[in-house]
Amino acid sequence: MQVALKKQSFSGNFNINDMNPNILYRGSIQKGNRRRGTWTLFLCILCLLCQAQNQSGYQVGFAKMSIDPPDNIFGLALAGYGLPAEGRFSTTWEVVDSLKRFKLITSDKEKLLALDKENTWFSAQQTGGSLQWKENSLEITELSAVAVSGKQEYVLDTNGKLWIRKAGNKLKKVKSPKLKTIASDGKYLYSVDNIGNISRGEYHNDKIRWTAIEKEDVEAFTIYDGNIIFSDPEGRLWKTPLKQEASSGKVQIGRYNDVTYTVKIKQLAATNDRIYALDTNGSLFVGKHKSENSMETGAVAIQNDDRKVVIITIDVCGVDYSFTQKIKETIASKHNLPKDAILMNASHTHFAPVTQAWTTWAHFYQQPDSNYLNNVVGKNIIAVADKAIENMEPASIYFGRGETTIGLNRRDNVRKSEGPVDRTLDVVKVLNQRQQLMGTIFFAGCHPVFQNKGEESFTLSANFPGIARGILATHTGSDYNLFVQGCGGDINPVSADYRETGADLAKSVLEVLSNDMQEVRGTLDSFVDSVLIPIKPMKPEEIKAFREKTAIQRSTVYTDKDLRWADLMEHRYQADAVRQELPVYVQTLNIGSWKLVGLSREAVTSYSMKIRQIWPNHKVSVAGYCNDVSSYLPDRWHIEKAVYEGYDSFFWYGQNGIPPLNIQEIIIDEIKLKNR
């Protein structure tokens, strides 16, 4: 039975003599009043007990939001793999449903303009996700390119000569060098000549004043969102910012791969936040992301008394410390809680856009797209934390532990099948006062890496965590199922099919949920400790020798990475910015009788095993990939054997040096000492 109680405010110790004397037992009061007074006293005490119980209980709220990039953020590199050398991009082209074949496309601010094979101009406006075509009044047909700027139409004829027409008047030739193609951003005219010079033109007094921007091998181009978007003769797609005049700053955003990008671009046009391409056959396409639409950020907010913690999960490969601290500061300030109470965990999917700086990788991986990082990922992390806190309601928390067999130690070829695998599967469920499932949190340590071939290699995806979440939502009825990546640094999936991995993980979670789970009780607290691991960076002369040894080898993705690392270290020495330690962040959330320890970096599987041994009689969950994914976190074996996790990966991550053999002992001893 549920009893609705009116909230009351009490301070100090309860004293029965402080109550209204009319409801207390006194010898001079009649017998009926004594009974009523006793009953009232009982109800009062019951109210106090109920309120005390409520004060020691939890308020919990869940939320989730998509972090799939919208199609108006065009062209993103996928994180996680350095291969293939040509790069992985989400960019794809979807055919526009039209029976017509076109020989030219252009645009103004509101419409896409296209000239068909019969020399009839059409304009199209986007309505409900599709283009609605109608004949247009443009009469110019003998041309190779058209650019529209306000009421002015710039025309490039088949001889490379430039013409202009104002407000429907006759064409007038404009003095200009011979051009290959033109485009407009609605304000300026842009051109490419036959040797690749890109220039910006400003029309005034029947003349165009040209300003050189840069020189590129351009096949087709357009102006979009402050960038020049262009394709080259090799089928690669690039963008270069307009504001960086006479400088490089360009980055690749797509390429012909004969799988998800199969368009041989003849012309490009942009309007209404979309980019269109015309191929050599006259078919029209619109630019999109190849995506499963499964990437999300989730959050659970838990409050007890006046303390609150927030756990945030993000379907990205990794995040930089500077990014998470900025996000935490915003959330903490809005909700009056310490930054230490906010834990952020990356699922480490290798099929998400780049969200951190891969400084030694190919140029298209070295910096994340700031629009995507800040206006999609960052913005939605803050929004999902807000929503989880807003959704809080009285609830009970339960903890269960099972086992998952989805992973294997990827160094078994060296360890001869003796590599450790932490198969621990921790599951937390939350029930509201009506005993309805609000959501789950489940922990497993395994790389979301397969499949990296064919179409799936270029497809944005949460990988197996997304599959598991979807199955759990179907079987539990709750949309809120948060996957927390554990210490999976050296663990790969057993199956090459991530759908099978996700299904196996979900099945194991459901088994834990079907058994008795222990209720979590108690207060909240949170801590973040920094452990500084001493390192010995290469000296300048050692870096020089390293470079010389690498430079004489055949150029590969790996040698290119090592040369970029040598460049990076030389710049750091020049700037006096070579650090002598690797910071590792250890975050601890004590949620009553359940302890969550979150490690930064890519912690290998042995860390979770050893950390749980510190508190053998407690419910302890361990996560890696928390708050900062700036390198691997190996143990002694990986460093001694100089395998990828203990050696080469530190060059991939652009780190200053390799950690000492006893890095794990340093971290475990510090956790024991702090005993958070």
VEXRO-373631 format. One record per atom (N, C-alpha, C): x, y, z. Coordinates in pm, whole numbers, plus 50000, padded with zeros to 5 digits. Each point is the difference from the previous one (the first is absolute). Example, Ala and Ser with C-alpha at 12.3 -4.5 7.8 and 13.67 -1.06 7.14 Angstrom:
<pts>
513194943150780/499115011950000/500905012050000/499655010549928/500825011950006/499235010950073/
</pts>
This chain:
<pts>
500854988050000/499155012050000/500885012450000/499655009649918/500755012649995/499245010850074/500725007650078/499405011050076/500605013049954/499155009349958/500485013249958/500205008550123/501215004450022/500335008050117/500325014249960/499475009450075/500325013949976/501395002950054/500825006749918/501365003350043/499975009150122/500864997050096/500125008550117/501465003350021/500205010450077/501375004150029/500264998550148/501064992750031/500364997850139/501445003950021/500315005750115/501385003450032/500274996150145/501214996250028/500374996350135/499484986350038/500084996650130/499564987050048/498515000150028/499384988849974/498574998850026/499764998750151/499075008050053/499654999650142/498494999050011/499534989250058/498564997950005/499285011050076/500665006450098/499375010550079/499835012949923/500675001149883/499855012049919/498734999849917/499294988749996/498814999049917/498825007150066/498975002349923/498795006450049/499434992050116/499825006150116/499554992550118/498614994049981/499215005349907/498664994749979/500004986049939/501124995649941/500014986749940/500814990250084/500455004350122/500754991150088/499084994150106/500474988650050/499244993950108/500235007850128/498885004450066/500065006450130/498814994950082/500204998950131/498974994150084/498705007649998/500045013149975/498795008050007/499184999849871/500534993149894/499305000049872/499084987849995/498865001349935/499044989249994/500574988149924/499374988250023/500504987649942/500045000349848/498925005649934/499985000549853/501115008749946/500255011250069/501085008849957/501364993250016/500094991250108/501264992950019/500284990949882/498934993049953/500194991049887/500405007749874/499285011449978/500355008049882/501425005450011/500375004150121/501345005350019/501074989549978/499754987950049/500974989249980/500154996749852/498844999449927/500034997049856/500735011049922/499765012450041/500685011149934/501504999550024/500364996750124/501424998850032/500654989149916/499284988649984/500544989049920/500235004449856/499005007349945/500135004749863/501175009749985/500165008550103/501105009749995/501364993049997/500144989950088/501264992750005/500224992649868/498894994349946/500104993049871/500475009549891/499455012250001/500435010049902/501495002950012/500435001550126/501425002850021/500874988549950/499574987650027/500774988449954/500024999349848/498855002649938/499934999649854/500915010649939/499975012050062/500845010649946/501484996650017/500364994150113/501404996250023/500434989549898/499054990449973/500334989849901/500175006249862/499145009649966/500085006649870/501305007949987/500425006350111/501235008049996/501234991349978/499964987450040/501154991349981/499914992249869/498945001949924/499824993049874/500565008149885/499714995449877/500585005949881/498955006549912/500455010449933/499285005749886/500844996949877/499394994249898/500754995749882/499285004549874/500795004549903/499435003749871/500904995649886/499404995549891/500734995949880/499675009349884/500885000449903/499745007249875/500964994949894/499655002249874/500924996949891/499695009249884/501015002249915/499855008449882/500914994649890/499585001749877/500834995849887/501195009449986/501134994249960/501155008249960/500434996449858/499084994349923/500284998149858/500115013749934/500985002049914/500155013249938/498885002749900/499415011850002/499025003549898/500695001549865/499224998749893/500605000349867/500525013849961/499615010450073/500545013249966/501425002050053/500474991050088/501424999750036/500624989949905/500635004949898/500334991549885/501444994950006/500144986749985/501324994249983/500784998350128/499964988050061/500714997550126/500854987449987/501215000850056/500894988350006/499614991450120/500094986849984/499684990650106/501244996850082/499835000050131/501124997750092/500254985250021/501164996950058/500264986650049/501014991849925/500105002149869/500964992349921/500915009549923/501274996449989/500905007549914/499984994849857/499324988849980/499904993749869/498555000249953/499785000449868/501005000849894/500655013949995/501135000749935/500735012649994/499195011049935/499094996249910/499175010049930/498935006050090/499764993950114/499055005550096/498614994049989/499275001050111/498594995950005/499165012450026/498985001849918/499145011750011/498534995849994/499185007350072/498564997050000/499315005549876/500695007949919/499395006849886/499494990049897/498735001649964/499414992149893/499065008949920/499554994849888/499125007749911/498724991949976/498875006450026/498704993649977/499375005949875/499584991349909/499455004849874/498705007750025/499855011149933/498785008050007/499004994249900/498804997550049/498994993549916/499555009549889/500524997849883/499635008349885/500224991949872/499045000649909/500134993149871/500885007849904/500295012450035/500765008649910/501504997450013/500705003049892/501455000150000/500455014349977/500975004150080/500435013949996/501435001049946/500315011649946/501375002349957/500685011050080/499245006650088/500595010750081/499125002550121/500625002750116/499265004150119/500685012250060/499205008450064/500505011450077/498945002850106/500105011350068/499035002750107/500015014750034/498905004150064/500025012750071/499724996850146/499705010050081/499844997550143/498794991250032/499024999949909/498754993250030/499754987649915/500604999149883/499634989549906/501234993549937/499784987549962/500944993049915/499565002349855/500945003349913/499695002749860/500704989649915/499294994649901/500564989349917/499575001849855/500944998049911/499745000549856/499994985849947/498864996049938/499924986249955/500624998249862/499984987849952/500644996749873/499305006649881/498735003950022/499255006749893/500115015150010/500935004950081/500265014450018/498845007550062/499304993550092/498955006750077/500465001350144/499875012150053/500405002550138/498864996350095/500384993950113/499044996750105/500565005050133/499095003350089/500395003550137/499304990450094/500624997750113/499434990650097/500175005650140/498934999150077/500035003550142/499694987650081/500674998950114/499814988150082/498725001250080/499134990049989/498734999650072/499824986150058/499954999450134/499784987150065/501034989449966/501245004249985/501074990549974/500204996549854/499205005549909/500184997349857/500025013049923/500504999449878/500095011849914/498775001049911/499415011849997/498855002749914/500485008549882/499894994549879/500565006449882/498955008149924/500485011149942/499175007549905/500935007149903/499435003149881/500815006949900/500395013750049/501235004149962/500555012750046/500145009449881/500075013050030/500025010249894/501385002249939/501044993550054/501325001749941/500004995549853/500615008449915/500024996949858/501384996449947/501005001050082/501374997549955/500214984949988/500494995549886/500174985749979/501384996049949/500665008549923/501324996649946/501075004450098/500324991350094/500905003950108/500614987750063/500985002450086/500614988950075/499785001450150/499665012250048/499725002150142/499215012850017/499175000450107/499215011850035/500115002250150/500095012550042/499995003550142/499025011350020/499144998850100/498965009950026/500335007350129/500035013249993/500265008250117/498985011250004/498984998550084/498925009850002/499275000349868/499925011649938/499335001549871/500994999149883/501244996550032/501004998949896/500304985449968/500104997249871/500344986749954/501345000649928/500944992250049/501314999149936/500014987349915/500465001549880/499984988949905/501404997749946/500414987450000/501284996349942/499704992149872/500475005249888/499714993049874/500984988549977/499784992649895/500804988049974/501445003249964/500305012849977/501385004249972/500715005550123/499324999650115/500605005050123/499875014950020/499145006749917/499785014450013/498845002750095/500125010850077/499015003350102/499045010749951/498714998050026/498945009449964/499175002950125/499295011349996/499125003650110/498695005149944/498924996850074/498695005449965/499355005150127/499525012449997/499385006350115/498495000549981/499264994850094/498545001450007/499324997649867/500384989349932/499324996449877/500465007249876/501005008750010/500525006949881/500824990549915/500515005149891/500814991849911/501364997050062/500574989049953/501334996350047/501035010349957/500975002350087/501085009549972/501324993650039/500964999849908/501294993950027/500755008350104/500694992950091/500795006450105/501464996349978/500865010150013/501424997449983/500484990950113/500594988749962/500404990150099/500974990349936/500894993950079/500854989349946/499134988049960/500554991449919/499284988149958/499794991050122/498724995950021/499644992650121/499524986049967/500134991350100/499544986249987/498594998350055/499725006250115/498674999150060/499815011450098/498745002550038/499665011050092/498964995350100/499885007450111/498984997550102/499795012950077/498975000650082/499715012050078/499494996150137/500275008550099/499434998250133/498865009650026/499525006549892/498915009750014/500505014250014/501295001450033/500595013350015/501165001949903/500894990249996/501175000949913/499944989349892/500745002549894/500194990249895/501354993150024/500044987049980/501234992450014/500294992849869/501284998949969/500374993749873/501214991050017/500124990749905/501194991649989/500475001049856/501285003249980/500505000849863/500604986549959/500554999449882/500454987349944/501254994350065/500685008150081/501174994650070/499744998650150/498715001450040/499624997050138/499985011750095/500195012249954/499945011550090/498555002750040/499755000250129/498675003250051/500025014750043/499015007749950/499965014450028/498605004150042/499955010750077/498725006150038/499835012849921/498835001849938/499755011749917/498945009050058/500265013049995/499045009950047/499645009149883/498724999949962/499555007549883/499665014350039/500585009649925/499735014150028/500315008149874/499055008649963/500185008749881/500394992049876/499264989549976/500184991649881/501374993349994/500664998950114/501294993250007/500014990350118/500824990149988/500174990450109/501435001050052/500105002350129/501325000350064/500244986450065/501034993349954/500284986550046/501064999950110/499774991650101/500974997850108/500334985250005/501284996749986/500414986050003/499814994150139/499474988050004/499814993050128/501054989050015/499984990549909/501034989750000/499964992449869/500864990049990/500104992449876/499754985350030/499064993949929/499654986050021/499684993549866/500034986949999/499634992449881/498504997350008/499205008749943/498554999950019/499304994149878/499144990450024/499144994449896/498645007050001/499425001650121/498735007150018/500035006250138/499265011250018/500005006350132/498735007850024/499765002950129/498905008650040/500385006650132/499205009650042/500245007050127/498934995750098/500434995650120/499044994750097/500475002850141/499185006950077/500255002150143/501395005650028/500395010049920/501295006550022/501184992249949/499754989749921/501084991849947/499874998449849/501134997949936/500004995249862/499984984850007/498994994149939/499914985549989/500384996449857/501004991349984/500404996749863/500414985449987/499824994749880/500474986649968/501235001349911/500884990050009/501195000249916/499934988849896/500904999649905/499944989749895/500144985750051/500514998050122/500164986650055/498774995250076/498925007949998/498774995950066/499955003150148/500905008550048/499985003950140/499205013050017/499385001350116/499215011950031/500675007550113/500085013449987/500735008350095/499175011950042/500405005850114/499485013350035/501165008550047/499935012749970/501025009450045/499305012850041/500325005550116/499275011850050/500315012549920/498975007849973/500185012549926/500765010350081/499874999650131/500615010550081/501524999050006/500554988349966/501464998450002/500545002649860/500005012449961/500475003649867/501494997049985/500344995349879/501404997249963/500684990550098/499224991150061/500594989950088/499354986749969/500564989550052/499474986749970/498734997750080/500084994050115/498834998150085/498994990449944/500304993549889/499014991149939/500024986550070/498884993149992/499894986750059/499124991549910/500364987449987/499204990949918/498754996050076/498864999249931/498734996750065/499284988549930/500624993949900/499374988749932/500904995049888/499644988449948/500744994749886/499184989349931/500274998549872/499394989349923/500574986750050/499114991050047/500474987150052/499334988149934/499105002749907/499284989649925/499144991250091/499715005050122/499144992650092/498855009050045/500345010450076/498985009450045/500095013549929/501085002249929/500225012349924/500344995749859/498995000649911/500164994549865/499735010349891/499925012750037/499655010549905/501275006149942/500075000449868/501055007449930/499485014149977/500485009450082/499415013450004/500415008349879/498995006049939/500245009449890/499825014450049/498955002350080/499755013450055/499454998950141/500195010650079/499485001150136/499195012750014/499014999650088/499205011950032/499514998750143/499755011450066/499554999850139/498885010150020/498974995750072/498915009050037/499214993750113/499415008550085/499154995350110/500684989150085/501265002650034/500754991150090/500214986049944/499994998549869/500304987049940/500935002049881/500794989649973/500915000149886/499514989849897/499995004249874/499544991449891/501154997649903/499964988449938/501024996349901/499334995149873/500595003549890/499584995149869/501104990949948/499634987849960/501044991049952/500165000949848/500924992549948/500325000949857/498884994649912/499034992750058/498864994949923/498805009350005/500125011050076/498895009350011/499034997050112/500354990550089/499154996950115/500335009550115/498975003250078/500145009650110/500004992750133/500885004350091/500144993750131/500035010750109/499624996050121/500115008950115/500954993550101/500855008150061/500984995050094/499384996250133/500444988750056/499494995150128/501114993150077/499664995350120/500874991150075/499494985749984/500904990849981/499634985950006/499934996250147/498814996950050/499844998650145/498914990050034/500214992850112/498964991650057/499095007850093/500355012650027/499225008650091/499834993550138/501104994850052/499934993150129/500865006650107/500725010549965/500895006250099/499215009250093/500294999250128/499275008150096/500895003550119/499545009750075/500565002650132/498884997850100/500324992950107/499014997150103/500475005150134/499085001950091/500365004950133/499064994450104/500544997650117/499204996850117/500445009350112/499045006550062/500265008950114/499454993450125/500804999850106/499614993650126/500205009950113/498985001650082/500095009450112/499604993150129/500715003550106/499674995650135/500255011750092/499005003850076/500085012250081/500385011649908/501055007350032/500375011549918/501174997049907/500344987249986/501114996349911/499484993349874/500745002349893/499554995149870/501224995749920/499854989249921/501024995849905/499344997949865/500785001849894/499494998149864/501004991449924/499504989149941/500824991349915/499545002249857/500965003349912/499695003149860/500754990449910/499314993949907/500624991249902/499915006549862/501054997849919/500085006649869/500514990149897/499304998849890/500434991249892/501025007049911/501215001350052/501125005449924/501214991350028/501035001449917/501214992150020/500775004950123/500045013050018/500705005650115/499785014950009/500405005750112/499875014350025/501275005050066/500305012649978/501145006350065/499595005950135/500965000750090/499745005050135/499475014449997/500555008249912/499575014049994/498525001049963/499544991149912/498605000049959/499094996050116/500334988950067/499114995450108/499975010050115/501135006750027/500015009650110/499105012049969/500015004249875/499135011249961/498534996150014/499664987949959/498624995250011/499614998550147/500904994250079/499704998250142/499785013450071/500825009849967/499845013250062/498625005849971/499534998449878/498685005249964/498914993050079/500044986650004/498984992450072/500055003050149/501215000250055/500165002550144/499465013750039/500295010049918/499555013650030/498475001149993/499404993449902/498545000849983/499264993250115/500604989450055/499264991850095/500634999950139/500955009050023/500575001850132/500524986850059/500854993349924/500634987950050/501475000149961/500844992850072/501445000149968/500294992649870/501065004049931/500404993049877/500344985450028/500524997350121/500374986350035/498804990650000/498795005650003/498794991750005/499494996449861/500705004249896/499584997449862/501034990949935/499594988249962/500894990449934/499564998649855/500975000949907/499704998749857/500784988249945/499304990949935/500604987649948/499764998849851/501074997549924/499904998049856/499864985149970/499074996549911/499804985949966/501164994649919/500765008849934/501174996649920/499644993549867/498795002449950/499684994949868/500965005749896/500474991349911/500925004249893/499255004449875/498715003050017/499175003749885/499245012950028/500645008850074/499455013350031/500925010549939/499505012049978/500885010749951/501125003050099/501095005149948/501135004050084/499535010750100/500304997750128/499625009750104/501185003850089/501214996049961/501185004050075/501155001849902/501075006050046/501125003249913/500934988049988/500074994249879/500944989249971/501205006349928/500925005150077/501015009249947/501024993549908/500164986950005/501004993649914/499364991949887/498695001049987/499304992749894/500005008449873/499404994649894/499835007649876/499225012750029/500165010049915/499505013450032/498505000450028/499244991149936/498545000550019/499544994450134/500934994350078/499684995350133/500545009150110/500795009849966/500785007050102/499175009550086/498895004949949/499145008850078/498544996449974/499174999850104/498584997449978/499325011849931/498924997349932/499175010649944/499385007650117/500345012750016/499565007650118/498495001650004/499385000949884/498545001249995/499344987650058/500484988449958/499444987550053/500334998350148/501265002250036/500424997850138/499245008950098/499895012849968/499415009450095/498485001249988/499505000549877/498575002749981/499144987649995/500614988349994/499234987650007/500394992350126/501254995650008/500414991750113/499975008050131/500735011050005/500055007950123/498645005350042/499295005749906/498685005850029/499044989450053/500014988149939/499064989650040/500414993050128/501304999650031/500414994950131/499435008850111/500135013049984/499455009350100/498494998550009/499354999049884/498534999049998/499534986950065/500744989149977/499554987250055/500224999750152/501045006650048/500195001150146/498885008450061/499665011049934/498895008450047/498714991950011/499734992249894/498754992449994/499964989050104/501124993450022/500044989450102/499715005750138/500575011550029/499745006450130/498555004450009/499475005249892/498595004149998/499084988150019/500394988249952/499154988150005/500084992450132/500775004850095/500184992550124/498684998150075/499854987950054/498854996850082/500434989650102/499234998050108/500384989950100/500164986349936/501084993250037/500294987349935/500894991450089/500054987349965/500894990450067/501014994949899/501224997650048/501104995649914/500414985950041/500224991449901/500384986150026/501234996449917/500874991950059/501264996149937/500034984949982/500464995749882/500184985849975/501284997649921/500544988250014/501254996749929/499844986749928/500445000149875/499994987749920/501304998749925/499944993349887/501204997649920/499665001849853/500955005249924/499845001249856/501184993349932/499724993449889/501064993049926/500215006349863/499705012949987/500105006449868/501435002949959/500955000450096/501355004749969/501094989650016/501115002449932/501214991950019/501215009250003/501084995350060/501215008150007/500694999949864/500165011849940/500525000549865/501514997649993/500654997950112/501414996450001/500204985150025/498944992149981/500134985650021/501024993649907/500245006149884/501014994549909/501405000650061/500215009750090/501295001150070/499944992550133/498875000750066/499874993950133/499614985349993/499794995049878/499644985949979/498734996450077/498965008149973/498654997850057/499955001250151/500995006850059/500015001850145/499745014550040/499635008349904/499735013950031/498755001450087/500055008650099/498835001550088/498835006449927/498814996450041/498775006249950/499085001950120/499665012350029/499055002650107/498594998549941/499334989450036/498674997249946/498885005550087/500385007950101/499015005450092/498995008849927/498734997550026/498915008149947/499205005550117/500155012950026/499235006550106/498775006549940/498884998150067/498735005649953/499325007150115/499545011949975/499255007950097/498635002949942/498964997750077/498665003549956/499385009850098/499115008249949/499345010250082/498494998349984/499314998850114/498544998850002/499405012350064/498905004849945/499305011250065/499104994650111/499235008950063/499184995850113/498864990849959/499684999649872/498974990949949/500604986749958/501304998150032/500734987849966/500144998049850/499985011149927/500234999649856/501485002549972/500534993149900/501405001749965/500215013549933/500825008450060/500335013049942/501144999049899/500994991850033/501154998749911/501034990650057/500994997049918/501094991250042/501345006449965/501044995650070/501385003749971/500774986849997/500754997449893/500734987449996/501445002449956/500914992450062/501455002049986/500644987749939/500755002049891/500794989149941/501225006249932/501124992950004/501245005249941/500334992849870/499765006649886/500274993849871/500005010749892/500994999549910/500105009749890/498834998649902/499315010849968/498994999749892/500695002649866/500584989549942/500875002049884/499564992949872/499214989550008/499654992649879/498605004149955/499684999949870/500864996049890/500605012549936/501254998849963/500655011149931/500294995949856/498924996849930/500164996649859/498705003149927/500135001949869/498835002649918/499265012450043/498724999749983/499135011550029/500085004150146/500114990350090/500005003150143/501245007750043/501074998949925/501215007450033/499795015049990/499075004349914/499775014349976/498695004950061/499374991750082/498685003150053/500085004450146/499425011450032/499945004750138/499144990650082/500524996050115/499304990050079/500514999750143/499094996750093/500414997650139/500624986250015/499944991749894/500524986550001/499244991650102/500644990050062/499244990550080/499285006250120/500515010850063/499205005950109/498625004749953/499925005449878/498715004449948/499064988349977/500534988849950/499184988149980/499474995050134/500874999250099/499594995350133/498935009050059/500175012949988/499015009450056/498634998049935/500014998149867/498744998349930/499274987350044/500724989150016/499384987450044/499465001450142/500765006450087/499555002050138/498745008550004/499945010349916/498795008449997/498784991849961/500174990949903/498894991649956/499534990650109/500964994150073/499644989750098/499655005450138/500495011950034/499715005550133/498915010649998/499745005749884/499015010749992/500545013650036/501285000750037/500615012850033/500915004549888/499905012649962/500875005649896/501365004150053/500164999750131/501235005050060/500864988350047/500994996749918/500944989350030/501405005149968/500755003450102/501305006549984/501124989750001/500764999549890/501194991549996/501195008050048/500724994450098/501235006250050/501164990949961/500955005849926/501164992349954/500944997350117/500354987450017/500894996150109/501465001049959/500824991450056/501445000049970/500244990349884/499735005049880/500054991549882/501165003049908/501065006050053/501115004449915/500624989049918/500084987750055/500604989049926/498994988949971/498735003549999/498944990249977/499255003349871/499944990449909/499245001149876/498814990450004/498985002649921/498864990749997/500414986349946/499354989650050/500204986549948/499444999149858/498835005849981/499334999349869/500435011649912/500124997449870/500295010749904/498755007749963/498834995550046/498735006649970/499545007450126/500035013449994/499665007650120/498544998250040/499154996049907/498604997450035/499924987850092/500784990049970/500034988250086/500585003450137/501055008250001/500585004150129/498985007550084/499295009649938/498995007650073/498884991250052/499574990249919/498934991050042/500454991250117/501244995049994/500524991850109/500105008050129/500465012649989/500115008450119/498635002850059/499035003249915/498645002850050/499414987850069/500234988149944/499494987750062/500574998350140/501295002750016/500624998650132/499465010350098/499755012249953/499425010450086/498604995750045/499214994749909/498644995750035/500034988750102/501014991249992/500134989350100/500245005850139/500865010150009/500245006450130/498725006650051/499305006849910/498765006850041/498934990350047/500044987749949/498974990250036/500264993550135/501185001850054/500354994250130/499835010350111/500124995350125/499935009150114/501175009749994/499725012750025/501045010350001/499985006750137/501145004950042/500145005950134/499655014949996/499195004250093/499645014150004/501195008250049/500195011249935/501075009450036/499425010250097/500685001950112/499555009650101/501185008350047/499725012250041/501055008150061/500205013349930/500945007550052/500235013649955/500915000549878/500145011949944/500825002249882/501235008250034/501104996849934/501135009249996/500814997249874/500905009249966/500734999149874/501375006450014/500974994549925/501375004850006/500664998449863/500935008849968/500894998249886/501435002050049/500834989949979/501415000750039/500874999249876/501075007749999/500964999949889/501244992350043/500354990049921/501214992350025/501005003549890/501135005750038/501005004249902/501034988849983/500014994249881/500914988949970/501285005749940/501154998050063/501265005649946/500404992849871/500455007749902/500494994249875/501355006449965/500724993649909/501275005349952/499915002049849/499595011949956/499885002449856/501364998549930/499964996549872/501234999849921/500655013850003/501315000250004/500745012649991/500035004649854/500265012749975/500005005049862/500894991949906/501184996050048/500894992249912/499434986149972/499264994550097/499364987049978/498865001149899/499275011050007/498925002349904/500575001649860/501125006849988/500655001749870/500394986549941/500584991450083/500394986749953/498774991749964/498955001450078/498744993049973/499435004349865/500065012949974/499505005249872/500834994649883/501315000350014/500884995549891/499794985249971/499834992250102/499764985749982/498664997649931/499015007950036/498664998449942/499975004749855/500685011149972/499925006449868/500534991249888/500934991050031/500584991649894/499134987849969/498944998150080/499114988749976/498945003749896/499384989849944/498935002249904/498855007350068/499445009849932/498925008050057/498734991550018/499514999450122/498754993150032/499235008750099/498814995750034/499235006950104/500825000750129/500754989550030/500734999150126/501245009049999/500754999949892/501185008849995/499585014649994/498915003049929/499515013849995/499615004850139/499384991050076/499625003450137/501235003150085/501054991949987/501215002050080/500705013149963/499985003449873/500625012649958/499215011950053/498684999049999/499205010950058/500255001150150/500174988750066/500295000350144/501335007050025/501014997249918/501315006650016/499855015049981/499215004149899/499735014349978/499345006250123/499014993050052/499265004950115/500915001950121/500874990450026/500895000950114/501025011249984/500505001849878/500935011049976/499345013550028/498755001549958/499275012450028/499795001850149/499734989250071/499815000950144/501295004150071/501114994549955/501275004050060/500275014949974/499725004549880/500205014149967/499125009150085/498794995050033/499065008050080/500134997250149/500994991950038/500194996250140/498714994050057/499394990949921/498704994450038/500034984850011/501194994350022/500114985550014/499754996550147/498934992750026/499664996350137/500774987650043/500314999450127/500774989050056/499104989950072/498685001249983/499094990750064/498734998449916/499344988950023/498704997449939/498945000850110/499095009449993/498955000550102/498934989549974/499664992550103/498894990449994/498975004550103/498755001249955/498945004950088/499174988350049/499844999350132/499204989450063/498805006650066/498824997149947/498785005750055/499244989250075/499535003350121/499264990650082/498645005950036/498964992449969/498655003650042/499534989450097/499735003950122/499414991050098/498515002650005/499264990649948/498545001149996/499484989750099/499935004350127/499654990750106/500974988550005/499484987949994/500834988050009/500614995949867/499805008149897/500584997249868/501095010349970/501194995249963/501125008649969/500314999049851/500145011449935/500395000649860/501345007249990/501024993049947/501335005749980/500205001949850/500255012349957/500205003049859/501435004549973/500694993149909/501375003349964/500035007449867/500895009649990/500235006249870/500864990749915/500115003149871/500804992549904/499384986149972/500654992649909/499514986949959/500594989350092/499354998150113/500514990450099/499844985749950/501054991950017/499934985949961/499254992150107/499654987749965/499044992350079/500454997250143/501304999150025/500474996550134/499705010850103/499815012449955/499735010850096/498704997650076/498954996149930/498734998050070/500094988550099/500744989549962/500174988650091/500705004250129/501095007549985/500795003850116/499295010450087/499265008949938/499305010250079/498884993750082/499284990649944/498944993450079/500594992350117/501254995049985/500634992750111/500305008950119/500045013149980/500255009250112/498854999650098/498794998449949/498794999350084/499254987149968/500534988550043/499434987149957/498574997550047/499585006450104/498664997650055/499005011049964/500355008249901/499145011049961/499554998449855/498965007249968/499525000649861/500795011049929/500994995849922/500925009649935/499964997949849/499635010449927/500044999949854/501165008849954/500684995749893/501175007349952/499815003249852/500245012549965/499885004649861/501325006149956/500334998049874/501095007349937/499405011049913/500815006549922/499525009849901/499175011250063/500375003950121/499235010250071/500735013449998/499295010249957/500425014050010/501175004249911/500834990549958/501175003449918/500554987149939/500014999349867/500514988049933/501245004249921/501105001850070/501195005849940/501114990049971/499814987350038/500974989449968/499454987050056/500744989349979/499704987550070/500485000950144/499454991350083/500444998450138/500414985350014/501274996949965/500444986049997/500424995250139/500254987150009/500624994750122/501434995749968/500674994350096/501424996649986/500264991149878/499144990149977/500234990649890/500055007149866/499065009249974/499945006949871/501265008349975/500535005950106/501195008549983/501254991449982/500114989250077/501144991149986/500074993949860/498864995949948/499954993549868/499975010249886/499865012750033/499965010849900/498944997349892/498864994450044/498884998349907/499315013549982/499045000349912/499355012549961/499525008250121/499294993650093/499445007350113/501085006150090/501194993850001/501055004750090/501135007449933/499925001749866/501075007249933/499495008649884/499694993649887/499725007549877/498795009350013/499024996050082/498805008350013/500305013850055/501095001550074/500335013150057/500475009749892/500534994649891/500335008549886/498735003949925/499084990549987/498725003049935/499275011150076/500084999650130/499315009950083/500805013050016/501195000749943/500795012350011/500455003050142/500274989650077/500435001950139/501495003250006/500435005650111/501405004050017/500944988350024/499464988950048/500884988850028/499224987750042/500734989250025/499434987250040/500024999350153/498934994650062/499994999450147/500974989650054/500335000850127/500934990350061/499314986550019/500814989750022/499474986550017/498984999150113/500195007950104/499154998850119/498835009850000/499555004149883/498895009649994/498774994750072/499684987349981/498804994750065/500154999850151/501194996350048/500224999850144/499865014050060/500505010149929/499885013850049/498545003850015/499214996849899/498585003850003/499244992250106/500224986950007/499284991850099/500385004250142/501285002550024/500435004450134/499365013350037/499885009049902/499385013150029/498524998350031/499324991249929/498584997650028/499844994050139/500884990650036/499954994250135/500245010650107/500995008449976/500365010250098/498855009850022/499395004549892/498905009550012/498764993350061/499784987449962/498874992250051/498695008049992/499745005049882/498785008049982/498744991550009/
</pts>
